[in-house]
Amino acid sequence: MIDLKKLEVWFITGSQDLYGPEVLKTVGNHSQEMANFLNNSAKVPVKVVFKSVMRSLDEVTNICIEANAARQCIGIITWCHTFSPSKMWINGLKILNKPMLQLHTQYNRDLPWGEIDMDFMNLNQAAHGDREHGFILSRLRKSRKIVVGYWKEDDVQERIGIWSRVAAAWYDMQGAKIARFGDNMREVAVTEGDKVEAQIKLGLSVNTWPVGDIVKVVNEVSETEVDKIVQEYNDLYLIADAGKKGGAKHDNVRYQARIEAGFKKFLEAGNFKAFTTTFEDLHGLKQLPGLASQRLMAAGYGFGAEGDWKHAALVRAIKVMSIGLKGGCTFMEDYTYHLDPKGMKVLGAHMLEICPSIADGKAKLEVHPLGIGGKDDPARLVFNVATGPATLTSMIDMGNRFRVLVHDVDCVKPDADLPKLPVARAMWVPQPDMKTGAAAWILTGGAHHNAFSQAITAEYIEDFSDIAGIEFVHINKDTSITNLKKELQWNEIYYMLAKGL
């Protein structure tokens, strides 16, 4: 994974020469103090770097050129302490290609009621300075996040932190390589997609490698390497007796360790950030990579089953967004329903590949038949997921655009134990209710796969969609099917007109 503290967002303040050197000095001092405060905030995980106060067209243009070229700069925060004529921002903003946040705040929280005079008014003009700035950004159709409030407020810091995490995920995605071992599952539509358009819109590169290439690396893994990984299994998980040394299925456990080591070598050698597999293309592998895929996700790799590269990319992006946050992220699937009218809910799982970052307690390592794929019994981690709010995020190719949808759900405990279900699983109640939530997801075209997270909210994905310039749909407690139909119809018109010829 990446070190967020090595990444920077630049704090850029707008003003002009009209106010004279003393006012500009004060503007600079205030801006430096604010940038330092945000840089030291526990809610902002990246480095916040103050840049000099912008006073002219040339200064704005140069700072935007510099931001574009600086690899460590993942985005800019702009604030207009005074009135900053927006025409001087045009040339710079036209070429800026980094994510942007417009902070609408002011240095002082309260008005000095008994002392306020015109000098104070001229200095503290963000109330209309940021409106001038906002106009030109809107005139230029410049996507940005707008955060309003006093800069020391927890809410303001939290929203800046969310945006900075999303900007880090966007930075991580630019040039990201996804390895597909084999093709996608045959005759499945939703795991297909335009990889060229994905590289244009999202910056990631998706290519396929023959399974034989990875099998060669897996077969070359030494017994010493396998021993080391198996020891990690013993330290981290509750291993069923059959999987322990001397047990009937211990060799099955060791083979998953071999797969894990081989896959990791391949991914590291190729500088890949995500990968996919499919149970229909395992030639040369003795097992479907179950435990291995779970462990690689826990290490930060994105993953998609059945060749689903879009969700592999999403899992990686959300893992970057949620570095250091409570809760995890995993590849997930809506598997089956509990339709009791007294408490309808969804059982989410997959054949094997659910990341233990979402486990509620210590996971169990077990070996069971898979019942699909015709291979040896694979080892896997089995666990439940903690209760509480979560998000399901799906990316689909609509033909003329990518659509990202987020569904807010509430994880609950299963009504009873699941002693015969040998997979990791989550139980959730969709918002606003089971029937509306499922209908909304299906109406929107959401995949049967998703990126499940208890670390992020829909705001993260909305910010990401804004940066990427792709469609965002949110299913939540306020969703109604009638209104959603209208939203989707309006979106069709917008993206048709916005794309042009």
C-alpha positions in Angstrom: 0.0 0.0 0.0 1.0 3.6 -0.2 2.1 6.0 2.5 -0.4 8.8 2.6 1.9 11.1 4.5 4.3 11.2 1.6 1.5 12.7 -0.6 0.7 16.4 -0.6 -2.3 18.7 -1.2 -1.4 22.3 -1.9 -3.1 25.1 0.0 -3.5 28.0 -2.4 -4.9 31.4 -1.3 -6.4 34.0 -3.7 -6.0 37.7 -3.3 -4.7 40.7 -5.3 -2.3 43.6 -5.1 -5.1 46.2 -4.6 -4.9 45.8 -0.8 -1.3 46.7 -0.3 1.7 44.9 1.2 0.5 44.9 4.9 -2.8 43.3 4.1 -1.1 40.7 1.8 1.4 39.9 4.6 -1.5 39.3 6.9 -3.3 37.2 4.3 -0.1 35.1 3.9 0.3 34.6 7.7 -3.3 33.6 8.1 -3.1 31.1 5.3 0.1 29.6 6.6 -1.5 29.1 10.0 -4.5 27.5 8.5 -2.4 25.2 6.3 -0.3 24.2 9.3 -3.4 23.5 11.3 -4.9 21.2 8.6 -1.5 19.5 8.2 -1.4 18.6 11.9 -5.1 17.5 12.0 -5.6 13.8 12.7 -8.5 13.9 10.3 -6.4 14.9 7.3 -4.1 12.0 6.5 -1.9 13.6 3.8 0.6 16.5 4.0 -1.0 20.0 3.6 1.5 22.4 2.0 1.0 26.2 2.0 1.9 27.9 -1.3 2.3 31.7 -1.7 -0.7 34.0 -2.0 -1.9 34.3 -5.6 -2.1 37.9 -6.9 -1.9 37.7 -10.7 -2.7 35.7 -13.8 1.0 34.6 -14.1 1.2 33.4 -10.5 -2.0 31.3 -10.8 -0.9 29.9 -14.2 2.6 29.0 -12.8 1.3 27.3 -9.7 -1.1 25.2 -11.7 1.7 24.2 -14.0 3.8 23.3 -11.0 1.0 21.3 -9.4 0.4 19.3 -12.6 4.1 18.4 -12.8 4.7 17.7 -9.1 4.2 13.9 -8.7 3.8 14.2 -4.9 1.0 16.7 -5.3 -2.4 14.9 -5.5 -4.7 17.9 -5.5 -5.1 21.6 -4.5 -7.2 23.4 -1.9 -8.1 26.9 -2.9 -9.4 29.7 -0.6 -10.0 33.4 -1.3 -9.2 35.3 1.9 -10.0 38.6 0.2 -11.5 39.4 -3.2 -9.5 37.5 -5.9 -10.6 38.6 -9.4 -11.6 35.4 -11.2 -10.3 36.3 -14.6 -6.8 35.9 -13.4 -7.5 32.3 -12.5 -8.8 31.3 -16.0 -5.6 30.2 -17.7 -4.4 28.2 -14.7 -7.6 26.5 -14.1 -8.0 25.6 -17.8 -4.8 23.5 -17.6 -5.1 22.2 -14.0 -5.4 18.4 -14.1 -5.3 17.6 -10.4 -8.3 17.2 -8.1 -9.5 20.4 -6.5 -11.3 21.4 -3.3 -12.8 24.8 -2.9 -12.7 25.7 0.8 -15.2 28.4 1.7 -14.2 29.6 5.1 -12.7 32.7 6.8 -9.8 33.2 9.2 -12.0 34.5 12.1 -14.9 32.5 13.4 -16.9 35.3 15.0 -17.5 39.0 14.1 -15.8 41.5 16.5 -19.1 43.2 17.0 -17.8 46.3 18.8 -14.7 46.8 16.7 -15.6 45.9 13.2 -14.6 48.6 10.7 -13.9 48.8 6.9 -10.3 47.6 7.4 -11.7 44.4 8.9 -14.2 44.1 6.1 -11.6 44.6 3.3 -9.4 42.0 4.8 -12.0 39.3 5.6 -13.9 39.1 2.3 -14.2 35.3 1.7 -17.9 35.6 1.9 -17.9 37.2 -1.6 -14.3 36.4 -2.7 -15.2 32.7 -2.8 -18.3 33.5 -4.8 -16.3 35.2 -7.4 -13.9 32.3 -7.4 -16.9 29.9 -7.6 -18.3 31.6 -10.6 -15.3 31.1 -12.8 -14.9 27.5 -11.7 -18.6 26.9 -12.6 -18.2 28.9 -15.9 -15.2 26.6 -16.7 -17.3 23.6 -15.8 -14.5 22.7 -13.3 -15.4 19.8 -11.1 -14.4 20.3 -7.5 -15.5 19.5 -3.9 -16.9 22.5 -2.0 -16.5 22.5 1.8 -18.2 25.3 3.8 -17.6 26.2 7.5 -15.0 27.4 9.9 -11.7 25.8 9.2 -11.2 24.5 12.8 -14.6 22.7 12.9 -14.4 18.9 13.1 -16.9 18.6 10.2 -14.7 20.8 7.9 -11.6 18.8 8.8 -13.4 15.5 8.3 -14.7 16.5 4.8 -11.3 17.7 3.7 -9.9 14.4 5.0 -12.4 12.5 3.0 -11.5 14.4 -0.2 -7.8 14.0 0.4 -8.2 10.2 0.8 -10.2 10.1 -2.5 -7.5 12.2 -4.2 -4.9 9.7 -3.0 -7.0 6.8 -4.4 -7.2 8.7 -7.7 -3.5 9.3 -7.7 -2.9 5.6 -7.0 -5.2 4.6 -9.9 -3.3 6.7 -12.5 -1.2 4.2 -14.3 -2.3 1.3 -12.1 -1.9 -2.1 -13.7 -4.5 -4.9 -13.2 -3.6 -8.5 -14.1 -6.3 -10.8 -15.3 -5.3 -14.5 -15.0 -7.5 -15.9 -17.7 -10.6 -14.3 -19.1 -13.9 -13.4 -17.5 -16.5 -16.1 -16.8 -18.0 -17.2 -20.1 -21.3 -15.6 -21.2 -21.4 -13.2 -18.3 -22.2 -9.6 -19.3 -21.6 -7.4 -16.3 -17.9 -8.5 -15.9 -17.2 -7.3 -19.4 -16.4 -3.7 -20.2 -14.5 -1.3 -22.3 -10.9 -1.4 -21.1 -9.7 1.3 -23.5 -12.4 3.7 -22.1 -11.4 2.7 -18.6 -7.9 3.7 -19.3 -9.1 7.0 -20.8 -11.5 7.8 -17.9 -9.8 6.2 -15.0 -6.1 5.9 -15.9 -5.8 2.2 -15.2 -4.5 -0.5 -17.5 -6.1 -3.9 -17.7 -4.5 -6.8 -19.5 -4.7 -10.6 -19.5 -1.9 -13.1 -18.7 -2.2 -16.8 -19.5 -2.8 -19.0 -16.4 0.3 -20.9 -17.4 2.5 -17.8 -16.6 1.3 -17.7 -13.0 1.4 -21.5 -12.6 5.1 -21.5 -13.5 5.8 -18.9 -10.7 3.6 -20.9 -8.2 5.5 -24.1 -9.0 8.8 -22.5 -8.4 8.0 -21.3 -4.9 10.3 -23.0 -2.3 9.2 -25.1 0.6 10.9 -22.6 2.9 8.7 -19.8 1.5 5.6 -22.0 2.1 6.7 -22.8 5.7 7.0 -19.1 6.4 3.5 -18.3 5.2 2.0 -21.3 7.0 3.6 -20.0 10.2 1.7 -16.8 9.6 -1.5 -18.7 9.3 -0.8 -20.4 12.7 -0.1 -17.0 14.3 -3.2 -15.2 12.8 -6.0 -17.7 12.4 -7.8 -20.6 14.2 -6.9 -23.6 12.1 -9.3 -26.5 11.9 -7.7 -29.8 13.0 -7.7 -31.2 9.5 -5.6 -28.3 8.2 -3.0 -28.4 11.0 0.3 -30.2 10.5 -0.3 -33.9 10.4 -4.0 -33.3 9.5 -5.7 -34.9 6.5 -5.9 -31.5 4.7 -2.6 -29.9 5.7 -1.2 -30.2 2.2 -4.3 -28.3 0.9 -3.4 -25.5 3.3 0.2 -25.5 2.2 -0.8 -25.4 -1.5 -2.8 -22.2 -0.8 0.4 -20.7 0.8 2.3 -21.7 -2.4 -0.4 -19.9 -4.5 -0.1 -16.9 -2.3 3.6 -16.7 -2.6 3.6 -17.2 -6.3 0.9 -14.6 -7.0 2.6 -12.1 -4.8 5.9 -12.6 -6.6 4.1 -12.1 -10.0 2.2 -9.0 -8.8 5.3 -7.4 -7.3 7.5 -8.1 -10.3 4.9 -6.5 -12.6 4.0 -3.7 -10.2 0.4 -4.7 -10.3 -2.2 -3.2 -7.9 -5.1 -5.6 -8.5 -5.8 -8.9 -10.1 -8.6 -11.2 -11.2 -9.1 -15.0 -11.4 -11.8 -17.2 -12.8 -12.8 -20.8 -11.8 -13.3 -21.6 -15.5 -9.6 -21.1 -16.2 -7.4 -22.8 -13.6 -5.3 -25.1 -15.9 -2.3 -26.1 -14.0 -3.5 -25.0 -10.6 -4.7 -27.6 -8.1 -7.1 -25.3 -6.3 -9.0 -22.1 -6.9 -7.0 -19.4 -5.2 -9.3 -18.9 -2.2 -7.2 -18.3 1.0 -4.5 -16.8 -1.3 -6.9 -14.2 -2.7 -8.2 -13.4 0.7 -4.7 -12.8 2.1 -3.6 -10.7 -0.9 -6.6 -8.5 -0.5 -5.8 -8.1 3.2 -2.3 -6.9 2.0 -3.9 -4.2 -0.1 -4.4 -5.7 -3.5 -7.6 -5.2 -5.4 -9.4 -8.4 -6.4 -12.2 -9.5 -8.7 -13.6 -13.0 -9.2 -14.6 -14.3 -12.6 -12.4 -11.8 -14.4 -14.2 -8.8 -12.9 -11.6 -6.2 -13.3 -13.9 -3.2 -12.6 -14.5 -4.4 -9.1 -10.9 -5.3 -8.6 -10.1 -1.7 -9.4 -12.8 -0.5 -7.0 -11.6 -2.7 -4.1 -8.1 -1.3 -4.5 -9.3 2.3 -4.7 -11.4 1.9 -1.5 -8.5 0.2 0.3 -6.4 3.3 -0.4 -9.2 5.6 0.7 -9.6 3.8 4.0 -5.9 3.4 5.0 -5.8 3.8 8.8 -9.6 3.9 9.2 -11.6 1.4 11.2 -13.3 -1.2 9.1 -12.2 -3.0 6.0 -13.0 -3.5 2.3 -13.5 -6.6 0.3 -14.8 -8.0 -2.9 -18.4 -9.2 -2.2 -21.4 -10.6 -3.8 -25.2 -10.5 -3.0 -25.6 -14.2 -2.7 -29.0 -15.2 -1.3 -32.0 -13.7 0.7 -33.9 -14.2 3.9 -37.4 -13.1 2.9 -39.2 -13.4 6.2 -41.6 -10.4 6.3 -40.6 -9.8 9.9 -37.0 -9.2 8.9 -35.9 -9.4 5.3 -32.2 -9.3 4.8 -29.3 -10.3 2.4 -26.6 -12.9 2.9 -23.5 -11.6 1.2 -20.5 -13.9 0.5 -18.6 -15.4 -2.4 -17.3 -18.9 -3.2 -14.2 -18.2 -1.2 -12.7 -14.8 -1.7 -13.7 -12.4 1.1 -11.0 -10.2 2.6 -10.4 -10.8 6.4 -10.1 -7.1 6.9 -13.8 -7.1 7.6 -13.8 -10.1 10.0 -15.5 -9.8 13.3 -12.8 -11.4 15.5 -10.3 -14.1 14.6 -11.0 -15.9 11.4 -11.1 -19.7 11.1 -8.9 -21.5 8.5 -10.8 -24.4 7.1 -10.6 -26.8 4.1 -13.8 -27.9 2.3 -14.9 -29.1 -1.1 -15.9 -26.2 -3.4 -18.5 -28.0 -5.5 -17.6 -26.0 -8.7 -14.5 -25.9 -10.9 -13.5 -29.5 -10.5 -10.3 -28.9 -8.5 -8.9 -30.0 -5.1 -10.6 -28.8 -1.9 -9.4 -25.3 -1.3 -8.4 -23.7 2.0 -10.3 -20.6 3.0 -10.9 -18.2 5.9 -14.4 -18.4 7.5 -15.8 -15.6 9.6 -18.8 -13.3 10.2 -18.8 -9.5 9.8 -19.4 -7.0 12.6 -22.7 -5.2 12.8 -23.1 -1.6 11.8 -23.4 0.6 8.7 -21.7 -0.4 5.4 -21.6 0.5 1.7 -21.8 -1.6 -1.4 -20.2 0.0 -4.4 -20.5 -1.2 -8.0 -19.1 0.0 -11.2 -20.8 -0.9 -14.5 -20.2 -0.1 -18.2 -23.4 1.5 -19.6 -22.0 1.6 -23.1 -21.7 5.4 -23.4 -20.3 5.9 -19.8 -19.3 4.2 -16.6 -21.8 4.3 -13.8 -20.9 4.0 -10.1 -23.6 3.2 -7.6 -23.4 3.1 -3.8 -26.0 1.3 -1.7 -26.1 2.1 2.1 -26.8 -1.0 4.1 -26.9 -2.0 7.8 -25.0 -5.1 8.8 -26.8 -7.3 11.3 -26.1 -10.6 13.1 -27.5 -13.7 11.4 -30.7 -15.0 13.0 -28.9 -18.2 13.9 -25.5 -19.9 13.5 -24.4 -21.1 10.1 -22.4 -24.2 11.0 -22.6 -25.8 7.5 -21.7 -22.7 5.5 -17.9 -22.9 5.0 -17.4 -19.3 3.7 -16.9 -15.8 5.0 -20.2 -14.0 5.0 -21.9 -10.8 5.9 -25.6 -10.2 6.7 -27.2 -6.9 5.9 -30.5 -5.0 5.6 -30.6 -2.8 2.5 -31.8 0.8 2.8 -34.5 2.0 2.7 -35.9 -1.6 3.0 -35.2 -4.9 1.3 -37.8 -4.6 -1.5 -37.0 -1.0 -2.5 -33.3 -1.4 -2.1 -33.1 -4.6 -4.3 -35.4 -3.1 -6.9 -33.3 0.1 -7.0 -30.1 -1.8 -7.5 -31.6 -3.9 -10.3 -33.2 -0.8 -11.9 -29.8 0.9 -11.9 -28.1 -2.1 -13.5 -25.8 -2.8 -10.5 -23.6 -5.9 -10.8 -24.1 -9.0 -8.7 -20.5 -8.1 -7.5 -19.7 -5.1 -5.3 -16.9 -3.6 -3.2 -18.1 -3.9 0.4 -16.8 -1.5 3.0 -17.4 -0.6 6.6 -14.7 2.1 6.5 -16.1 4.6 4.0 -19.4 6.3 3.3 -21.1 7.3 0.0 -19.4 10.7 0.2 -16.1 9.1 -0.7 -17.5 7.5 -3.8 -19.3 10.7 -4.8 -16.0 12.6 -4.6 -14.3 9.9 -6.6 -17.0 10.0 -9.3 -16.7 13.8 -9.5 -12.9 13.6 -10.0 -13.3 10.8 -12.6 -16.2 12.5 -14.4 -18.4 9.4 -14.2 -22.0 8.9 -13.2 -22.8 8.5 -9.5 -26.1 7.0 -8.1 -26.8 6.7 -4.4 -29.4 4.3 -3.0 -30.1 5.2 0.6 -32.8 5.7 3.3 -34.5 8.4 1.1 -34.6 6.4 -2.1 -37.9 5.9 -3.9 -38.3 3.9 -7.1 -40.4 6.7 -8.8 -37.7 9.3 -8.1 -34.9 7.0 -9.0 -36.5 6.3 -12.4 -36.6 10.1 -13.1 -32.9 10.5 -12.0 -31.8 7.8 -14.3 -33.8 9.2 -17.2 -32.3 12.7 -16.6 -28.8 11.2 -16.4 -29.3 9.5 -19.8 -30.1 12.9 -21.4 -27.2 14.6 -19.6 -24.5 12.1 -20.6 -25.8 11.9 -24.2 -25.6 15.7 -24.5 -22.3 16.1 -22.5 -20.5 13.5 -24.6 -21.4 15.1 -27.9 -20.4 13.7 -31.2 
